[in-house]
Amino acid sequence: MRMRKVKWAVEYLPESKVLVKDPSSCKGKWKKRLGTSTLHVEIGCGKGKYSLDMAAMTPEAGFVAIEKNESAAGIAAKKMDDDPREKKLALIEGDADHLSEWFAAGEIDVIHLNFSDPWPKKRYAKRRLSAPSFLKQYIDVLAANGQVIMKTDNASLFEFSVPQFLANGFRLLELSVDYRRETHDEDAITEYEEKFIEQGNPIYRAVFEKETI
Ligand SMILES: C[S@@+](CC[C@H](N)C(=O)[O-])C[C@H]1O[C@@H](n2cnc3c(N)ncnc32)[C@H](O)[C@@H]1O
């Protein structure tokens, strides 16, 4: 579902401290910029809760949150700027299509895909963040043994995604079809996840590792 324009958020975005306006200029330098040796990237961060909470829970790790919707990015930016907790966090407003322009080969340790848009119609399958064109970019920017961690409530998207990863240079490390059946205090709950947990829907989760040759 498309988000309605949120005027204050769109106006706030260019003023944000956490926003990186020219992400290509950070290519190959993200770890240095954030002062970390471990780089996590969340694609499609929505209103930003996951990256913000994870960055605060693991202050030694660096997080870059990417969001293409201007209103959602503006809301995330305000939330991140206002949060007083110690963290190494940056925000990119843009389409993850450009991942290889923003990150150098092998620069990212972990990519997070949280409740990505399912794009159920076949003609839009290329827009799924687990479509082969995205997976090829992930392979490029991930470090050796780098990981993609995917969470979704959508069984069809999960069924589509698992074989795509396996056919495109990843191996499966972990798989759960009811991840929140157990407590996972180490993993923050996203805005969408909160809603699905409340509705009693199971959360699917998989961890994929880049295969080394
Ligand atoms: C269903 S929402 C989930 C938001 C958040 N991850 C959560 O779990 O609460 C998916 C988000 O991904 C963003 N998105 C989808 N495709 C994207 C892309 N190619 N690049 C960047 N963001 C994308 C959408 O704009 C939307 O805000």
The ligand as an SDF file (V2000), in Angstrom:
LIG
                    3D

 27 29  0  0  0  0  0  0  0  0999 V2000
    6.2200   -2.9230    4.0040 C   0  0  0  0  0  0  0  0  0  0  0  0
    7.3240   -1.6490    4.3720 S   0  0  0  0  0  0  0  0  0  0  0  0
    8.2320   -2.2710    5.7580 C   0  0  0  0  0  0  0  0  0  0  0  0
    8.9170   -1.2110    6.5510 C   0  0  0  0  0  0  0  0  0  0  0  0
    9.8250   -1.6880    7.6940 C   0  0  0  0  0  0  0  0  0  0  0  0
   10.9310   -2.4740    7.1810 N   0  0  0  0  0  0  0  0  0  0  0  0
    9.0810   -2.4740    8.7210 C   0  0  0  0  0  0  0  0  0  0  0  0
    9.2660   -3.6920    8.8040 O   0  0  0  0  0  0  0  0  0  0  0  0
    8.3100   -1.8670    9.4810 O   0  0  0  0  0  0  0  0  0  0  0  0
    8.5180   -1.7760    3.0550 C   0  0  0  0  0  0  0  0  0  0  0  0
    9.3210   -0.5150    2.8670 C   0  0  0  0  0  0  0  0  0  0  0  0
   10.3520   -0.7800    1.9230 O   0  0  0  0  0  0  0  0  0  0  0  0
   10.4970    0.3470    1.0790 C   0  0  0  0  0  0  0  0  0  0  0  0
   11.1180   -0.1190   -0.1790 N   0  0  0  0  0  0  0  0  0  0  0  0
   10.5920   -0.9910   -1.0710 C   0  0  0  0  0  0  0  0  0  0  0  0
   11.4150   -1.1830   -2.1130 N   0  0  0  0  0  0  0  0  0  0  0  0
   12.5090   -0.4060   -1.8820 C   0  0  0  0  0  0  0  0  0  0  0  0
   13.6920   -0.1540   -2.6050 C   0  0  0  0  0  0  0  0  0  0  0  0
   13.9070   -0.7270   -3.7890 N   0  0  0  0  0  0  0  0  0  0  0  0
   14.6100    0.6960   -2.0930 N   0  0  0  0  0  0  0  0  0  0  0  0
   14.3760    1.2970   -0.8870 C   0  0  0  0  0  0  0  0  0  0  0  0
   13.2490    1.1150   -0.1570 N   0  0  0  0  0  0  0  0  0  0  0  0
   12.3290    0.2640   -0.6390 C   0  0  0  0  0  0  0  0  0  0  0  0
    9.0890    0.8800    0.9230 C   0  0  0  0  0  0  0  0  0  0  0  0
    9.0580    2.2330    0.5230 O   0  0  0  0  0  0  0  0  0  0  0  0
    8.5300    0.6580    2.3290 C   0  0  0  0  0  0  0  0  0  0  0  0
    8.7170    1.7810    3.1570 O   0  0  0  0  0  0  0  0  0  0  0  0
  1  2  1  0
  2  3  1  0
  2 10  1  0
  3  4  1  0
  4  5  1  0
  5  6  1  0
  5  7  1  0
  7  8  2  0
  7  9  1  0
 10 11  1  0
 11 12  1  0
 11 26  1  0
 12 13  1  0
 13 14  1  0
 13 24  1  0
 14 15  1  0
 14 23  1  0
 15 16  2  0
 16 17  1  0
 17 18  1  0
 17 23  2  0
 18 19  1  0
 18 20  2  0
 20 21  1  0
 21 22  2  0
 22 23  1  0
 24 25  1  0
 24 26  1  0
 26 27  1  0
M  CHG  2   2   1   9  -1
M  END
$$$$
